[in-house]
């Protein structure tokens, strides 16, 4: 059992097979989205290509919306936070604070 893209059952039917599936209740849906993010992140780690990045982005976008957050507001918040404390572009690793 795993969360799949919306058209997968139809694609299976068109292939002459019978999909057994159900529509997740809200809590199951959110739980499975978290699992899917981890799955897609691992796939991107193994093969950091455009297609895997798109899959990761799609499921992350869906996850935040499932929690009632606006992607546009997330982008705005991220930009403000980046202006205040910076981004992650320079690769700074904090080893310790004395």
N, C-alpha and C positions, 0 to 999 in steps of 0.2 A: 504494500500500500504506500503510495506517495502522491503528493500534489503534482499535477501535470497541467500543461497549458490547455486552455479552453477547447481547442479544436481537436485534441488528441482522441477523444472517443469517436468523433466523426471520421477521423483518418483511419482508425482501427476498423470501423464498420465498412468503409470504402475498400479496405484491404480484404474484406470477406470474413473478418473475425468478429467476435462478440465481446465488447468491453463490459466488464462488471465494475460499476463505479457508483458513487453517491456524491451528493453535494454536501460539503462540510457545513456544520453549524458554525456560528461565529468564533467560538473559542477553539474549536478544532482547526478552523481555517487559519487563525493567527498562529497557533502552535506549528502547523505544517509549513506556514510561510517562514517561520524562524528556521525550521529544518532545511527548507529549500535554499535559504540564504547561505547556510553553512555548506550545503552540497555544491551550490554554484561557486562559492568562494574557493572550495577545494579544486573544482574543475578549472577555475581561472588560475589558481596557483600552479597546477600541473601544466597548463597550456595558456599562457597569458596572451591570447589573441583577441581580435575584435569580436568574434562571435561569442566567446565565453564572457567577455566584458559586457556585451549587450545582454546576455542572459542574467548576469549578476545585477546589472542595473535595473532590468525589468522586475526582477523579484524584490529587490530592495525598494523600488518605487511602490510596488503593490503593497509591501509590508507596511510602509509608513502610512499609506492611505488607509489601510485596514484598521489602523489605530487612530484614525480621524485627523491625521496631520496632513496639511497641504504641502505638496512638494515645492511649490513656489515659495511658501513661507520658510521652508527648510533651507532653500537656497539663499534667501535673504538673510536668515539667521546665520548661516555659515559664512556669508560674506562679511557680515558685521563682526563675527567672532574672529575671522581671519585678519581683519583690520586691527582688532584689539590685541590679539596674542599671536598672530601669524598663522601660517599654514604648516604643511609638512614637507614642503618642497626642498628644503636644504638638507634633509636627512640628519638632523641633530639628534644625537642619542645622549640623554642625560644619564651619566654614570652614577652620580651621587650628589648630595647637597650637604655641605658642612656648615 
